[in-house]
Amino acid sequence: MALPGPGYSITMRVEAPPSASAAGDLTTAVGQAGGVITAFDVVESTAGRMVVDLSANALSAEHAEQLTAAVDALGDVHVRKVSDRTFLVHLGGKIEISSKVPLRNRDDLSRAYTPGVARVCQAIAKNPEDARRLTIKRNTVAVVTDGTAVLGLGNIGPAAALPVMEGKAALFKKFAGVDAWPVCLDTTDTEEIIRTVELLAPVYGGINLEDIAAPRCFEIEARLRERLDIPVFHDDQHGTAIVVVAALRNALRVVGKDITDCRIVVSGVGAAGNAIIRLLLHQRPAEIVAVDIKGIVWEGRPGMDPNLADVAARTNRAKQQGTIHDAIVGADVFIGVSAPNIITGADVAAMADDAVVFALANPDPEIDPLEAQAHAAVVATGRSDFPNQINNVLAFPGVFRGLLDAQAHVITDDMLVAAAEAIADVVAPDQLNASYIVPSVFDEQVSPAVARAIVATCSPTPRAGGAKASAAGVHGAAAGFAPDDADPTAGV
Ligand SMILES: NC(=O)c1ccc[n+]([C@@H]2O[C@H](COP(=O)([O-])OP(=O)(O)OC[C@H]3O[C@@H](n4cnc5c(N)ncnc54)[C@H](O)[C@@H]3O)[C@@H](O)[C@H]2O)c1
């Protein structure tokens, strides 16, 4: 099913004879070994030899070695060195800090730093809300992890999680102009994480929790929301839920069903499944049946933690028991955020007519998408090599852009729903079809549309969701910078 892709991309520096057939021999060797050539650059040429950089995509690290061996085995050819292009991208890290102000002479120094800065400090000491106007707090988000649930790699620790968090920060900047900074914590203790984030919160306008394992992530998020006066958003939960709800809205448009008539099976009640179920409940589906590794979730099932018990109480009114294969019979929608290859084509065939299947387990979905397509009307996965990729990048940059622009103190379920609707509505009615239910992650309309939806949902009246936040309320500034930005001396 998998194809050679840029995730396993190498460049071989190769010495070869300058014969007419040399280039063809090299590319044929790579092609016959199953690689895909992406570039052929001559870096040195003399009468007696040529040196070329041959770039190719492979299926895996082992496959990349096979491509190298195939080239090296050609007569008169010598592979001098091989660069892994993915590792090259990460050399020295992927993000940096740069100064926004000129520091050319003593005058500049006096304003940006001492003595001038002291007056700005005093202004903030007098009115702490000014930190959002006069410091990086205005546009900066902490990407906080303990490294316990990183991609599909599990608990790999804070240092190994850093390349992912740097990547996330780069995406924040690219798609929404948000300055995000990785905060990888060397602890897995719930209390230590909460206290640490609380202590560093003054610098940030929002907290994006990332790759923290369930069920600890639920408590960490809930308690931080109580304590902090800035929005706290666990992307693995809510980013996923927003994009799933957006995709489902459009999938149901394609098949002409109303969600209030739909029976939805959600496989997996971890970080993603839990948030998806909670956001779907706002859409009032006819029924949701949750399934986890122990089978169907039903009220009264022994051994459930409080979170799962709450899901059980709010789903599966018929108290159905059994396995995923029982739950899926007659369902209109299957949403998998669980494990690879747990359902078959026969299961999808047993669903209602015009079934919708979102098989989102990464890297291998709950069912081979081609097998699902044989029986379902709409299929989505988390993969970039199939149509309808459910990708959190559609949500989190715009969500935080909106939260920062609105100077919001909290994030609410209404905002998550509004973000989902905004993503769905970027797909125009004349673009919508079974293979295009979500916009491309590179569609430049997405992030501003999500940000506008978040800002519009921010109420000027106080909202529940945090002790300090309730007291402070939510600032309902218009999209873009708050009006008082225009006056650099306001409040000073
Ligand atoms: N945008 C996306 O495509 C996207 C977003 C989030 C998560 N995911 C994927 O969803 C999966 C779950 O992510 P998570 O962060 O919620 O993980 P998690 O570890 O928090 O939860 C996993 C859940 O799956 C259940 N599960 C495990 N094996 C199962 C089985 N054989 N049958 C039924 N349920 C089973 C577990 O009981 C648990 O409820 C991962 O593969 C992840 O990569 C994809």
Ligand as a Chemical Component Dictionary entry (heavy atoms), coordinates in Angstrom:
data_LIG
# 
_chem_comp.id                   LIG 
_chem_comp.type                 NON-POLYMER 
_chem_comp.pdbx_formal_charge   0 
_chem_comp.three_letter_code    LIG 
# 
loop_
_chem_comp_atom.comp_id 
_chem_comp_atom.atom_id 
_chem_comp_atom.alt_atom_id 
_chem_comp_atom.type_symbol 
_chem_comp_atom.charge 
_chem_comp_atom.model_Cartn_x 
_chem_comp_atom.model_Cartn_y 
_chem_comp_atom.model_Cartn_z 
_chem_comp_atom.pdbx_ordinal 
LIG N1  N1  N 0  -5.613  13.485 12.452 1  
LIG C1  C1  C 0  -5.466  12.202 12.625 2  
LIG O1  O1  O 0  -5.458  11.476 11.679 3  
LIG C2  C2  C 0  -5.321  11.661 14.017 4  
LIG C3  C3  C 0  -5.454  12.506 15.116 5  
LIG C4  C4  C 0  -5.335  11.968 16.402 6  
LIG C5  C5  C 0  -5.070  10.618 16.561 7  
LIG N2  N2  N 1  -4.918  9.821  15.466 8  
LIG C6  C6  C 0  -4.594  8.404  15.615 9  
LIG O2  O2  O 0  -5.571  7.795  16.414 10 
LIG C7  C7  C 0  -4.997  6.767  17.211 11 
LIG C8  C8  C 0  -5.323  7.016  18.683 12 
LIG O3  O3  O 0  -4.716  8.221  19.127 13 
LIG P1  P1  P 0  -4.901  8.702  20.644 14 
LIG O4  O4  O 0  -3.965  9.828  20.837 15 
LIG O5  O5  O -1 -6.323  8.903  20.979 16 
LIG O6  O6  O 0  -4.335  7.403  21.420 17 
LIG P2  P2  P 0  -4.672  6.909  22.896 18 
LIG O7  O7  O 0  -3.580  5.963  23.253 19 
LIG O8  O8  O 0  -4.935  8.056  23.796 20 
LIG O9  O9  O 0  -6.034  6.070  22.752 21 
LIG C9  C9  C 0  -6.115  4.878  22.031 22 
LIG C10 C10 C 0  -7.510  4.298  22.210 23 
LIG O10 O10 O 0  -7.656  3.223  21.285 24 
LIG C11 C11 C 0  -8.178  2.100  21.981 25 
LIG N3  N3  N 0  -7.735  0.881  21.313 26 
LIG C12 C12 C 0  -6.485  0.363  21.240 27 
LIG N4  N4  N 0  -6.498  -0.795 20.561 28 
LIG C13 C13 C 0  -7.784  -0.998 20.178 29 
LIG C14 C14 C 0  -8.443  -2.015 19.450 30 
LIG N5  N5  N 0  -7.764  -3.056 18.987 31 
LIG N6  N6  N 0  -9.779  -1.898 19.238 32 
LIG C15 C15 C 0  -10.467 -0.829 19.695 33 
LIG N7  N7  N 0  -9.890  0.157  20.414 34 
LIG C16 C16 C 0  -8.572  0.070  20.648 35 
LIG C17 C17 C 0  -7.646  2.228  23.396 36 
LIG O11 O11 O 0  -8.444  1.479  24.303 37 
LIG C18 C18 C 0  -7.779  3.731  23.594 38 
LIG O12 O12 O 0  -9.099  4.051  23.975 39 
LIG C19 C19 C 0  -3.498  6.802  16.898 40 
LIG O13 O13 O 0  -3.200  5.862  15.904 41 
LIG C20 C20 C 0  -3.300  8.189  16.353 42 
LIG O14 O14 O 0  -2.189  8.268  15.483 43 
LIG C21 C21 C 0  -5.042  10.310 14.201 44 
# 
loop_
_chem_comp_bond.comp_id 
_chem_comp_bond.atom_id_1 
_chem_comp_bond.atom_id_2 
_chem_comp_bond.value_order 
_chem_comp_bond.pdbx_ordinal 
LIG N1  C1  SING 1  
LIG C1  O1  DOUB 2  
LIG C1  C2  SING 3  
LIG C2  C3  SING 4  
LIG C2  C21 DOUB 5  
LIG C3  C4  DOUB 6  
LIG C4  C5  SING 7  
LIG C5  N2  DOUB 8  
LIG N2  C6  SING 9  
LIG N2  C21 SING 10 
LIG C6  O2  SING 11 
LIG C6  C20 SING 12 
LIG O2  C7  SING 13 
LIG C7  C8  SING 14 
LIG C7  C19 SING 15 
LIG C8  O3  SING 16 
LIG O3  P1  SING 17 
LIG P1  O4  DOUB 18 
LIG P1  O5  SING 19 
LIG P1  O6  SING 20 
LIG O6  P2  SING 21 
LIG P2  O7  DOUB 22 
LIG P2  O8  SING 23 
LIG P2  O9  SING 24 
LIG O9  C9  SING 25 
LIG C9  C10 SING 26 
LIG C10 O10 SING 27 
LIG C10 C18 SING 28 
LIG O10 C11 SING 29 
LIG C11 N3  SING 30 
LIG C11 C17 SING 31 
LIG N3  C12 SING 32 
LIG N3  C16 SING 33 
LIG C12 N4  DOUB 34 
LIG N4  C13 SING 35 
LIG C13 C14 SING 36 
LIG C13 C16 DOUB 37 
LIG C14 N5  SING 38 
LIG C14 N6  DOUB 39 
LIG N6  C15 SING 40 
LIG C15 N7  DOUB 41 
LIG N7  C16 SING 42 
LIG C17 O11 SING 43 
LIG C17 C18 SING 44 
LIG C18 O12 SING 45 
LIG C19 O13 SING 46 
LIG C19 C20 SING 47 
LIG C20 O14 SING 48 
# 
